[in-house]
């Protein structure tokens, strides 16, 4: 339910499940969102909302909503729906925005055909296509673990499998860019090494693609210096 209320000289809006708005115990949790409710008036607010909804059920607009990606009865959000469905989940990672059609379909099919020549990549791709069917067929989730040395194409194959449904990079990564380490390593960077955070991370690095057999692992930081940050001239970002 979408609830509007007047506070601090302006109207505010919040969206919460009906089970929260119509329960005096759950309603109090919305006080952290600014709703003027407390243990003293929560029961009265619930009675008011219940009566208001009943009296205005014929005019209150109704929109179906969902807080996840996947099946909704016989519909599959966001790809196959019979009518408009509003997404109300936490999309902090931009997943919904990445679920879109883009690019050259014929090129995608050609790339998929090459990928399927590897039995391991073929299994990964099949798993990507099969995942929405598990719920309908009442099958358990199947997990696979592929291990190999670097430059074997594991990450690239996985990203391609994600492209079955949308943009595997989601706009916050690049194809080639620094491969981020754990955050506990940040204090150990010197000024030169910290420059790798000036660009978007990538699912494969320039070192892995070009310099793996020529330089030791320390060359990772040097090769990252050649990656151009968005909006900068390429010559401005080359290492000294």
C-alpha positions, 0 to 999 in steps of 0.5 A: 500500500502507498501511504501519504502523510503530511509532516514538516510542512510537506506531504511525504509518501511511503510504500509498505506491505498491507500486513505492516500498515494494518498491524499495530505492532508492525506499524510502529516500525515505520516511525523510523521512516518519519510516519507520526505513529507511536505505541500510543496511537498505533491501534487508532491509526490501524482502525482509521486505515482499515475504515478508510480503505473500506469506504474508498475501495471503489476509487483507490487506484490498484496496481499490482506490485512485486518485490523480486524477480521471477514467477507471479502465478503464470507470469514471469516478471519482468519478461512475460506479464499480462499487465503492468506490475510495479517493482518495489524491491531493493534495486540498489545494485541496478539489477532491474535496469540491467534486465533489458534487450540490447545489442546484435542478436545474430552476433549473440547467437554466433558467440553462443555457438562458439561457447557451446564447443566447450562442454563446461561452458555449454553446461553453464549456458544450459543452466542459465536457460533452465533456471526459470523452469526449476520452480515450475517443474518443482525441482531443487536448485542445482549448483555447479563449481568450475575451477581452473587457472587464470585466463581460462575464460571462466568469468567471461563465460559466466558473464555471457550466460548472464547476458541471456537475461540482460546486461551482465555488466549492469553499467557499474563495471567495464569489460576490461578494467581493474579487478577489485581486491577485498576492501581490507587491502585498500590501506596497503595501496600506495599512491600509484596503486590506488589509481586503479580506483579511478576507473570502473572495475572490469570482469577481466583485467588488461594484465590478464588479457595482454601481459600475463605471460610477460610480467610478474603479478605486480604488473597488474597495477601498472597495466591498470594505469593504462585503462582510461577513466570515463570522461578523461583523455586517454593520454592523461591516464597513462602511467608515468 
